[in-house]
Amino acid sequence: QVQLVESGGGLVQPGGSLRLSCAASTSIFSGYSMGWYRQAPGKQRELVAAISTGGTTTYVDSVKGRFTISRDNAKNTVYLEMNSLKPEDTAVYYCNKARPIRALDYWGQGTQVTVSS
């Protein structure tokens, strides 16, 4: 069964922190680099962080130094620790395999992150 379940979003003030979690089915998680994507209103979905099976991480410039991606291979779970949040981080956040978006045909429901005072 293909499954992606994101959680942990919410409303936070600028400068605050959130920790997102994503539970994935083995068919999606095991043996693949995983990523966190986000889609803000009126904008295209973008990959913001990725982690290889061995733990190598990459980030888009706008979140470097503020976001940390990690994975627990025993739990098929990927995390995104977000600190120093800004209003421009407001978006729905999704996890999935780290690959071109056009190659991904299944998505979870996502989790809403709203940064506002």
DAMO-V622059 format. One line per field, one symbol per residue. ss: DSSP state (2 for helix, 1 for strand, 0 for the rest). burial: # if it has 9 or more other ideal C-beta (glycine too) atoms within 8 Angstrom, else .. A space follows every 10 residues. Layout:
ss=???
burial=???
This chain:
ss=0001111001 1100000111 1111022220 0001111110 0000011111 1000001110 2220001111 1100001111 1100002220 1111111000 2220000000 1111100
burial=..#######. .#.#..#### #####..##. .########. .....##### ##....#.## ..#...#.## ##...##### ##..#...## ########.. ...#...#.# #####..
